[in-house]
Amino acid sequence: MIETFPFERQPKLNQKKILALYDSFSFMKNNQNIVWLGRTGCGKTGLATSFLTHAINQGHSGRYVLFAELVAEL
């Protein structure tokens, strides 16, 4: 799914860094969370979905949590 992310619409987003993180899968190996922050329409949901799908395809389980739900849960 990362292949279809419209990086050209997000010129401030470091595509090389995002793809390196995605490809290396280091966030999973290091038990790190990823938090996407930004204004409406900047691609947070698309990136989160791509990373979650990638993790699931690698045999991991995952959880997508909206910020409002996370705050309520905490």
Backbone as CSV, one residue per row, in Angstrom:
resi,resn,N_x,N_y,N_z,CA_x,CA_y,CA_z,C_x,C_y,C_z
1,MET,0.808,-1.197,0.000,0.000,0.000,0.000,0.850,1.260,0.000
2,ILE,2.064,1.185,0.502,2.915,2.369,0.526,3.218,2.835,-0.898
3,GLU,3.130,1.909,-1.837,3.414,2.236,-3.239,2.420,3.241,-3.795
4,THR,1.225,3.280,-3.242,0.186,4.179,-3.753,0.077,5.473,-2.959
5,PHE,0.912,5.644,-1.930,0.835,6.872,-1.132,1.279,8.055,-1.988
6,PRO,0.492,9.133,-1.996,0.804,10.289,-2.857,1.865,11.220,-2.249
7,PHE,3.117,10.772,-2.245,4.197,11.581,-1.690,4.315,12.931,-2.388
8,GLU,3.966,12.993,-3.659,4.080,14.249,-4.397,3.150,15.326,-3.834
9,ARG,2.090,14.919,-3.149,1.170,15.884,-2.535,1.666,16.369,-1.175
10,GLN,2.707,15.746,-0.665,3.248,16.088,0.648,4.736,16.412,0.520
11,PRO,5.066,17.549,-0.070,6.475,17.868,-0.327,7.322,18.015,0.941
12,LYS,6.721,18.310,2.083,7.484,18.454,3.329,7.772,17.111,3.987
13,LEU,7.108,16.065,3.536,7.309,14.733,4.094,8.574,14.117,3.500
14,ASN,9.427,13.600,4.341,10.687,13.014,3.893,10.418,11.589,3.381
15,GLN,10.160,11.480,2.087,9.811,10.201,1.478,10.896,9.153,1.698
16,LYS,12.132,9.555,1.560,13.243,8.616,1.713,13.262,8.026,3.127
17,LYS,13.049,8.866,4.127,13.055,8.415,5.516,11.857,7.496,5.806
18,ILE,10.691,7.866,5.292,9.483,7.049,5.500,9.663,5.680,4.861
19,LEU,10.157,5.643,3.627,10.342,4.373,2.935,11.417,3.514,3.602
20,ALA,12.465,4.152,4.114,13.510,3.407,4.818,12.950,2.768,6.084
21,LEU,12.132,3.500,6.823,11.502,2.955,8.030,10.568,1.805,7.671
22,TYR,9.794,2.005,6.616,8.860,0.980,6.146,9.604,-0.290,5.717
23,ASP,10.645,-0.120,4.916,11.386,-1.263,4.386,12.210,-1.986,5.451
24,SER,12.809,-1.233,6.360,13.669,-1.856,7.373,12.865,-2.587,8.438
25,PHE,11.630,-2.138,8.645,10.752,-2.741,9.645,11.347,-2.589,11.048
26,SER,12.262,-1.621,11.208,12.980,-1.445,12.472,12.057,-1.084,13.623
27,PHE,10.962,-0.408,13.338,10.036,-0.050,14.405,9.444,-1.289,15.072
28,MET,9.280,-2.345,14.329,8.763,-3.596,14.907,9.880,-4.342,15.626
29,LYS,11.040,-4.389,15.028,12.177,-5.089,15.642,12.574,-4.455,16.970
30,ASN,12.397,-3.132,17.071,12.782,-2.397,18.273,11.608,-2.119,19.213
31,ASN,10.457,-2.711,18.924,9.253,-2.510,19.744,8.923,-1.034,19.940
32,GLN,8.939,-0.284,18.853,8.661,1.141,18.899,7.261,1.424,18.356
33,ASN,6.644,2.439,18.900,5.364,2.912,18.386,5.624,3.985,17.344
34,ILE,4.691,4.144,16.439,4.746,5.235,15.469,3.509,6.080,15.704
35,VAL,3.720,7.370,15.858,2.617,8.309,16.032,2.684,9.307,14.884
36,TRP,1.616,9.375,14.117,1.562,10.304,12.996,0.798,11.542,13.441
37,LEU,1.405,12.703,13.307,0.778,13.971,13.664,0.735,14.878,12.447
38,GLY,-0.318,15.651,12.358,-0.409,16.608,11.261,-1.832,17.089,11.064
39,ARG,-1.967,18.057,10.207,-3.281,18.635,9.926,-4.148,17.646,9.141
40,THR,-5.396,17.957,9.035,-6.328,17.154,8.266,-5.881,17.085,6.810
41,GLY,-5.898,15.876,6.263,-5.586,15.705,4.848,-4.117,15.582,4.507
42,CYS,-3.264,15.415,5.508,-1.827,15.357,5.207,-1.315,13.930,5.011
43,GLY,-2.189,12.929,5.160,-1.794,11.560,4.853,-1.547,10.650,6.034
44,LYS,-1.919,11.079,7.228,-1.682,10.263,8.427,-2.370,8.906,8.344
45,THR,-3.617,8.898,7.969,-4.373,7.646,7.895,-3.801,6.723,6.828
46,GLY,-3.419,7.279,5.692,-2.834,6.463,4.629,-1.527,5.816,5.050
47,LEU,-0.672,6.586,5.717,0.591,6.029,6.199,0.353,4.985,7.288
48,ALA,-0.524,5.299,8.222,-0.809,4.358,9.309,-1.359,3.046,8.763
49,THR,-2.247,3.144,7.795,-2.823,1.946,7.186,-1.758,1.137,6.459
50,SER,-0.885,1.811,5.746,0.197,1.123,5.025,1.129,0.390,5.977
51,PHE,1.528,1.055,7.039,2.436,0.442,8.007,1.758,-0.708,8.746
52,LEU,0.496,-0.526,9.113,-0.230,-1.595,9.804,-0.415,-2.806,8.897
53,THR,-0.792,-2.582,7.656,-0.963,-3.683,6.700,0.358,-4.410,6.488
54,HIS,1.436,-3.671,6.398,2.770,-4.258,6.226,3.108,-5.163,7.417
55,ALA,2.849,-4.687,8.623,3.124,-5.480,9.826,2.270,-6.746,9.866
56,ILE,1.013,-6.617,9.526,0.118,-7.785,9.516,0.581,-8.797,8.478
57,ASN,1.002,-8.317,7.313,1.499,-9.211,6.263,2.788,-9.915,6.669
58,GLN,3.504,-9.347,7.633,4.735,-9.963,8.136,4.447,-10.919,9.303
59,GLY,3.157,-11.117,9.621,2.785,-12.054,10.671,2.555,-11.443,12.040
60,HIS,2.576,-10.131,12.123,2.337,-9.454,13.395,0.869,-9.087,13.523
61,SER,0.459,-8.783,14.728,-0.878,-8.231,14.918,-0.723,-6.738,15.145
62,GLY,-1.765,-6.019,14.961,-1.678,-4.576,15.112,-2.992,-3.985,15.537
63,ARG,-2.914,-2.723,15.873,-4.101,-2.023,16.341,-4.034,-0.590,15.848
64,TYR,-5.078,-0.156,15.209,-5.192,1.209,14.734,-6.059,1.948,15.740
65,VAL,-5.535,3.025,16.307,-6.262,3.758,17.339,-6.332,5.226,16.969
66,LEU,-7.527,5.763,16.952,-7.688,7.205,16.739,-7.263,7.931,18.011
67,PHE,-6.729,9.130,17.843,-6.219,9.886,18.988,-7.305,10.092,20.057
68,ALA,-8.499,10.446,19.625,-9.582,10.664,20.588,-9.885,9.411,21.394
69,GLU,-9.824,8.257,20.733,-10.053,6.989,21.437,-8.912,6.696,22.400
70,LEU,-7.700,7.009,22.004,-6.551,6.781,22.864,-6.631,7.632,24.127
71,VAL,-6.994,8.882,23.966,-7.129,9.785,25.107,-8.225,9.285,26.040
72,ALA,-9.343,8.858,25.475,-10.438,8.344,26.294,-10.013,7.079,27.050
73,GLU,-9.234,6.228,26.376,-8.772,4.982,26.987,-7.778,5.249,28.119
74,LEU,-6.936,6.255,27.933,-5.935,6.583,28.962,-6.607,7.215,30.153
